[in-house]
Amino acid sequence: MYVLRLFVDVLPPRAALALPGAPRVIYVRDGQARIAAQEQSCALAENSAWHGGAGCEATAGPGGATLLRWELAATGVAAAGPNLRHEADVALDARQRYLLRCDRVDFPPGGVAYTHTHQGPGVRCLLRGSLEVRVHGGAQLVQPGESWFEAGPDPVLALASPAAPTSFVRCMVLPADLRGRPSIRYVLDEDRDKPKTQQYQVFIDDPIVLPRAD
């Protein structure tokens, strides 16, 4: 078993955060940041992301930064840092190949993600608007800054705010052969040909090596 975690790191201007090695995605929600790893570095603007598996250091820009940080770890491995927001157990086969996908989904007011599944688990975080997530007969109303987990095979219906645009960013663990291909599958025949109003912006779609327990 493995665990997928979401951290929210709020860094003051020029502050640095040192992180050990792990399959990781860092998304800049607000501000600017620079990521240094393995003698290389890259600058990240707001609404951009980085992926790596080695230890790294994230440094905020002159105005500070708010980072959404996803990490995949073997079950029993302690979380890296104090800012854990969400974690979920995920069942992965160590004999298979996987990738991490980080993307952003935007809905117009009243947008709908018709009943669907995905081909892998993921943790989402709402950026703006609101989203009603219906699964297994229950409903969760998600507000900005809140996060939720979708296991993948469970049918989900998502209803965006009728009054304002809605956006969320997510990180999913998917089979490696899905690189560059959608992971969504619509459950109901009548929904497959309906116009889809959501738009996708893919930041990361990279193969990973599954972590090993110490």
C-alpha positions, 0 to 999 in steps of 0.5 A, spaced: 500 500 500 501 507 498 499 513 501 498 520 497 498 526 501 497 533 499 500 539 503 499 546 503 506 550 504 505 558 505 512 561 505 514 568 507 518 572 502 525 569 500 523 563 505 526 556 503 523 549 504 528 543 504 524 536 502 527 529 502 526 525 496 519 522 494 515 522 487 512 529 488 509 535 485 509 542 487 504 547 484 504 554 485 497 557 487 499 564 489 506 568 488 512 565 485 517 560 487 524 557 485 525 549 485 532 547 486 534 539 485 540 535 483 544 541 481 538 544 477 533 549 478 527 552 475 523 558 476 515 557 477 510 563 476 503 562 479 499 557 476 505 552 474 507 546 477 514 542 477 515 534 478 521 530 481 523 524 485 530 527 488 530 531 494 529 539 493 529 546 496 523 550 494 524 558 495 519 563 495 519 569 491 520 576 494 512 576 495 512 569 498 508 563 495 503 558 497 504 552 494 500 545 493 505 539 494 503 532 493 507 526 495 507 519 494 510 515 499 510 507 502 505 506 507 508 507 514 513 513 511 512 519 515 510 525 512 515 530 510 513 537 513 508 539 518 503 542 513 499 536 511 492 537 509 489 531 506 492 524 505 489 517 502 491 510 502 492 508 494 493 501 492 498 500 487 501 494 484 509 495 485 510 490 478 506 496 474 508 502 471 505 509 473 505 516 472 503 522 476 499 527 472 497 534 475 492 538 471 487 544 472 480 543 471 476 550 470 468 550 469 464 556 467 458 558 472 453 552 472 458 547 469 457 539 470 462 533 470 457 528 468 457 521 472 464 519 470 470 515 473 478 515 472 483 510 471 487 512 478 486 515 484 487 522 486 487 528 491 484 535 488 484 542 491 479 547 490 481 554 487 475 558 486 468 557 486 464 551 489 463 544 487 458 539 489 461 532 489 456 526 489 459 519 490 455 513 493 449 516 494 452 522 498 454 529 496 460 534 499 460 541 497 467 543 497 469 550 498 476 554 496 482 551 499 478 545 501 480 538 498 477 531 497 479 524 494 477 520 488 479 513 488 478 512 481 473 507 479 467 510 483 462 514 479 462 521 481 458 527 479 460 534 480 456 540 479 459 547 479 457 553 482 451 556 478 453 563 480 461 563 478 467 560 475 469 554 478 476 551 478 480 546 482 487 543 481 489 535 482 494 530 482 492 523 480 496 516 480 495 513 473 497 507 469 503 509 465 500 508 458 495 513 459 501 519 458 498 524 454 491 521 454 485 522 458 483 518 464 476 520 464 470 515 462 463 517 462 458 512 466 452 513 462 451 512 455 446 518 454 452 523 457 458 521 452 455 525 447 453 531 451 457 538 450 462 538 455 464 545 458 470 543 463 477 545 460 483 542 462 490 545 463 495 539 464 502 541 468 505 534 469 504 528 466 511 524 468 512 517 469 515 515 476 518 510 480 514 507 486 517 509 493 520 503 497 519 503 504 525 503 509 
